[in-house]
Amino acid sequence: MTEVLKQHLIDPEICIRCNTCEDICPVGAVMHDSRNYVVDAEKCNHCMACISPCPTGSIDNWRTVLRDAAFSTADQLTWDELPLAVELDEASVTMAVARTSSDGDSIQANGADAGLGSIVAPPSAATPVVNLYGAKNTMIATVSGNYRVTALGTDSDTHHIVLDFGSGNFPVLEGQSLGIIAPGVDVNGRAHHARQYSIANPRDGERPGYNNVSLTVKRVTVDYVGNPVLGIASNYVCDLKKGDAVQVVGPFGASFLMPNHAGSHLLMICTGTGSAPMRAMTERRRRLRATGDTLADGRLMLFFGARSQKELPYFGPLMNLPKDFIDINFAFSRTPNEPKRYVQDLMRERAADIATLLKDVNSYIYVCGLKGMEAGVLEVLRDTAIAHGMDWQALHAELKRDGRLHLETY
Ligand code: A2P
């Protein structure tokens, strides 16, 4: 008997290679190389955990194939586009679709339980617009500013880029991201795929009322193990000049969003360019506060890690924020003659305040930056909860379910 498989595939044309699917897949079915993200049909059990967190929808592609002829991961890694759907001869097949005993279509994403963080937005969050522009219909933005936001003479060359959409429609919410497609082609002669960057400004624009957005981009000059390498997109973006035209896709992201109700608290933890969404949320609150809007009510607590003060993006502007508006904690890891400190070290020192936030159902937690920090931060949250009499397992499940624990690491 020939078995039919409804094979789960990722559309390489739309995928922005954000790693969300690979991170969240509970059975390790998603893998990638420098070109594509792919799904191993032998491992995928159609649990759907990856479907709703995918910012682009590229994850939600299916082809009905004979199991024996399923596309291998090696095949998928060579694709530039999905194969056409082929009609199978019904007489020759048995609809034994998934190895999971039930039909993939009928399995609902048990989203809040997959992974370590929420895959749903805070219930009061504004509704995001996603995927207005893709690789085949890019938005062209014009660069209206490019400023270095780390001190000269340091290794961290981080830029604040402002993109103007003119009369184009590109609505964003704090916490969303967009993709930039660098011009030219890769070593294989194919167009570069989009690279994803968090938006650093609030919904009403980098400049209120202007149709623009800002990004925080660090020039990549070494790879993960320290070998010299020039990041295609980051170098392109950091070298942009005022007036340059840029191909933009997005907006992306439907869960890493801020609550939109009075009295909600934000606990924000970031390293380096992971500060972009925190800047967006903080600035949203600051603008609301300036107009006396009650939506600004609630505590803001920020933990921000960088190698040194000089390498911390936006250090000056952050220092100018009123102390009664935001509780800022900087962790510097490479300040000469000072001990190495990470955000999680500082969080332990502020455990009593974090416990107060953890006990409050109006607290929302955002973590953005280096992948390595995620485990450390979750450990502190767990230890703090337990030390203050909370049941961490129950609280963690609640935070995820209620859109109150958002992790975006890379
Ligand atoms: P380190 O000095 O050990 O690299 P970057 O500048 O590379 O973007 O890093 C931002 C900050 O995050 C640096 O201070 C870096 O420290 C720190 N960092 C590196 N690994 C971790 C981790 N596992 N947890 C928390 N912070 C980290």
Boltz pocket constraint, residues with backbone or C-beta under 6 A from the ligand:
constraints:
  - pocket:
      binder: B
      contacts: [[A, 156], [A, 271], [A, 272], [A, 273], [A, 305], [A, 306], [A, 307], [A, 308], [A, 311], [A, 331], [A, 332], [A, 333], [A, 334], [A, 341], [A, 342], [A, 343], [A, 344], [A, 370], [A, 371], [A, 372], [A, 373], [A, 374], [A, 376]]
      max_distance: 6.0
